[in-house]
Amino acid sequence: MKIIKRIAETNYVRSAIKDKADLSSFKKRPSTRVVAGISAMGISYLIGWPAISVLGAVSIYLEKPLLIAVGGPLAYGISHLVFLLGMYLGGIGYAKVFLRWATRMTMEKLMDKGF
């Protein structure tokens, strides 16, 4: 396909293939900041839907629909803020390494199949 060929010609893809982008950065011990960021992202998942589910169940049990109507969006918003904090603390470094590797692997497979 023409689109695969055009994507393969971009500087990003060519450099990822030429440099043999790999995941070796993941072998190094992460900094305290990165660990805090990943932890915050994990906590955000606990704040999100599980908390909303509990609020919904309690709201039904107590017959107080306003509890979920106000508490649900509030819990979801707090979850997003905690996730964004985690992304900020975790940094973009690991994401860049992973995306470069994933790009190389995907494009090599597509090019091997004759696209």
N, C-alpha and C positions, 0 to 999 in steps of 0.2 A: 504494500500500500504506500501511497505517496506520503501520507501523513507520518508514518513510522520513519520513513527515510528522512523527512524534514526534521523530525525530532532528533534523530540520530546525528544530524549534522550540526546541532547546536553546540556551542562551546562547553556548556555544562556537561552534556552527555559525553562528548568526545574526551574531555579531561577526566571524567569519572572512569571511563574505560581505559584510557591511556595510563592513568595513575594506579589502575587496579584497586579502586576504592574498596576498603575492607572494614571490618568491625574491630580492628585491633585497639582502638581507643577505649573500648568497653573492658579491656583487660586491666586497665589502670584503676586504682582505688579512687572512687569518686570523692570529691571534696565534701566538707561538712555542709556547705551551702547547697550542693546538688542533692545530698541526702535529705536535707530539710525540705527542698522543693518537691522531691518525689513523695516524701511523707505527706506534705500538704495536699498534693494531688490525690493521694489515696484517701486522706481524711475527707476530702470534698465529696468523694463518692459515698462515704458513710453519712454525710450530712444530707446529701441529695435525696434520692428516691426512698431509701429506707426510712428516713425521718418523715418524709411526706406520707409514706404508707402508715407509719405509726400515728401520725397526726390524723389521718383519715379514719383509722380504726377507733381512736379515742373520740373523735368527733361524732362518729356513728353511735358509739357506746353511750356517750353523754348526751346525745341528741342536741349537739351544738354545732350546726353546720358552719357557723361563722369561724370556728376554730380552724377548719381546713381551708376555708375561703381566704382567710387572712394569713394563717400560719404556713400554708403550702407555698404560696409565692415567696413569702419571706424566707423560708428555709431554702428554697431553690435559689434565690438571689444570693444568700449567704454562701451556699455551695459554690456558685460561680465565682464569687469573690475569693474564696479560699483556693479554688483551682487556679485562678489567675495569679494569685500570690505564689503558688507552687511553680507555675510556669516561669514567673519572673526569677524566683530563687534558683530554679533548676537550670536556667539558661538555655540557650539555643544550641550549644556545642554538640550535645549528643544527638539532637534531632538532625542537625546538618550531616553528621557522620552517617547516621542511619539512612537518611534520604539519598545521600550520594551512593551508598552501597546498594540500596534498593533500586535506584535508577540504573546502575551498571548491570545488576543481575537481570532486571526486566528487559533492558534493551539487548543484552547479549542473547537472551532466550528468544526474543522476537526476531533478531537478525539471523539466528541459527535456523529458524523455521522458514526463512525466505521472505519475510515481510520486508 
